[in-house]
Amino acid sequence: MSMVRTRNLHPGINLGSTDPETHRAAEGIVFGFWLFLMADLVIFGALFATYAAMSVQGIAQGPTPADVFDLGSAFLETMLLLGSSFAFGFATLEMKYRANVSRLHLWLAVAGLLGAAFVAMELRDYYIMATVHGATPSTSGFLSAYYLLTGTHVAHVTAGLVWMLVMMVQISVFGVSGAVKLRLLRLGLFWHMLDVVWVGIFTFVYLFGVVS
């Protein structure tokens, strides 16, 4: 049995062996989305730098990171987001190899539910920090930077969940067409990028904050 060899046109999953036409169309579209993601990462980089400065110099008389962070909750949130990304990976493989609408909906639903649970837990942490510890954004520069960094990430995850819901509707209406595949490829890159950012937050903000 001969195997069709296709050139990888961009980093990430390629559709050359199953959908050559969409594979070719993805080259410019996915490359452009990589540029968008890099610009988004510059924003997160600036927020990380601000937090680094404020976590050392901006605590004032307010609580320290060790006083307000719940490492167990942050770890569970990490597992939820990683699990969501894992489920989205299965959705991408389903899109590439079988394109079964029901299975694709199932994996996207699992990814969305895990992502929604992550957002709910993060909002719960904000509530506990504000009501139990009195740690609001106006308490200190450190907390302002913390809420801005993690809040920006939560806003991105929420936008990704809305995008995921829209894609589920489009799959129901249009099926797994070439245009839908291209949108799912971009959504996948966005979703996995948020995992990378969160791992940085968990390591740099939570782990470093609790042990320092």
N, C-alpha and C positions, 0 to 999 in steps of 0.2 A: 504494500500500500504506500503510495507516494505521499509525501507531506508537502504542503504549500509553504514555501518560505517567503515571508514578508518582512519588509524593513520596519523596525520600530521607529515611528515618526515622532514620538514624544515620550517623556517619562511617564510611567504608570501603565495601566492595563491598555493593551492595544487590541483592536478588533479585526486585524488583517486576515486572520484565518477563518473568520465567521461572517464578516460583513465588510468586504474590501472597499465598497463605495463610501460607507460611513468612516472607515479607517482613514481614507484619504482626506475626507472633509474635516476630520478631527485635527489634522496637523496644525493648521493656523488657528483654529478656534481654541484648542486646548493650550497651545503655546501662549495665546493672548491671556487666557485665564491664569496661567502660571505667573505672568507679569502682574496681574491684579493681586494674586496671593502674596507675591513678594512685597508689593506696596503695603498690603495689610500687615504683613509681618514687621515692616518698618514702624508702623504705629505701635504694635505690641512691644517692639524693642524700646521705643521711647518710654512707654509706660513701665516697663521693667526697670529702666534706668532711673526713672522718677521714684519708683518704689524703693530701689536700692538706696538712694540718697535719703529719703524720708524715714526709712525704717531704722536708720542710724541716728539721724539728726533731728527728726521731726516728731519724736515721741512726747516731748514736753513732760507734763505731769499726768498724762493719760496712761492707759494700760499698755503693756508691752505685748509683742506677738505671742509670747508664751502664756500670757494671761487670758487671751481671748480665743486662740485657735484650738479647734477640736480636731486633733490629728486623725482620730478614728473616723470621724465623719468625712474628712477630706480624702482619706484612703478609700472609703466606700464610693464616694463620688468619682474617684479615679477609675475604680473598677467598672462602674456604670458606664462611664464615657468610653473606656476601652472596649467594653462589651458591645456598646452601640456601634463603634467603628468596625468591630469584628463582624457583626451582623450585616452591616452595610457592605462589607467585603463579599459576603455570600450573595447579597442582592446583585452586586456587580457581576459576579461569576454567573449567576442565573441569567442576567441580561445578555451576557456574551455568548453562552453556550446553548441555552435552551429557550430563553425568552418566554417562559411560561408565566402568564399574567398573574395567576393565583399565587404561585410561589414567590414571584417578585413582590407582590403586595404583602405577602407574609413577612419576608425579610425586611422590607422597608418599615412595616408596622413594628416589628421587634426593635429595629434600630431607633425608630421614633419614640417608642415607649421608654426605652432605656435612657435616651437623651432627655425626655421630659422628666423622668425621675431624677436625673442629675440636676436639672434646673430647679425642681421642687426642693431638693435637699440644700442646694446653694442658697435659695431664698429663705429656707428654714434657718440656716446658719446666720444669715444677716439678721433675722428677727431675734434670735437668741443673743447675738452679740449686742444688739441695740437695746433690748429690754432687760436682759439679765446683767450684762457687763457695762451698760451705758456707753458702749463703744460705737458711736455714730460717726459719720463722715466729718462732722464738724468738731469732733473731740480733739483731734491732733492731725498734724500733717501726715504722719504714718498711716492713720486710718483713712484719710482722704485718698492717699495713693493706693491703699489696699482696695477700697471700694471701687475706685476708678479702674484699676487693672482687672480685678475679677468681674466687676460689673460689665466691662466691655466684652469680656469673654462670654459671660452669660447672655448678653445681647446678641452676640454672634451665634451662639448655640440656638437661641430662640428663633433667629432668622433662618437658620438651617432647618429647624423643625417645620417652620411654615413652608419653606421650599420643598421639603420632603412631602408634606401633605399635598402641595400643588402637583408634585410629580405623580403621586398616586392617582390623583384625579385625571391627569393627562394620560397616564397609562390606561386607565379605564376607558377614556374617550378615544384615544388615537392608537392604542396598542403599543407594542414595543417597536416603534418606527425609528428611522435613522435620527430624526430630530430629537426624539425622546432619549435615545441612547446618548447623544452628545450632551444633553442636559444632565443626565445621570452621571456621566463621566466628570463633569464640572462640579456637580454636587458632591461626588465622592472625594475629589481633591480638597474641596472646602471642608468637608466633615473630618477628614483625616488630619488636615492642618490644625484644626481645633484641638484634636488629641495631642498633637505635638506641643502646642502652646500650653495646654493644661498640664502636661507632664513637667514643663518648665515651671509653671506656677506651683505645682505640688512640691517640687524639689526645692525651688529657690525661696518661695514664700512660706509654705507650711513647714517642711522639714527643717530648713535652716532657721526659721523663726522660732520653732519650739525648742530646738537643741542649743541655740546660741544664748 
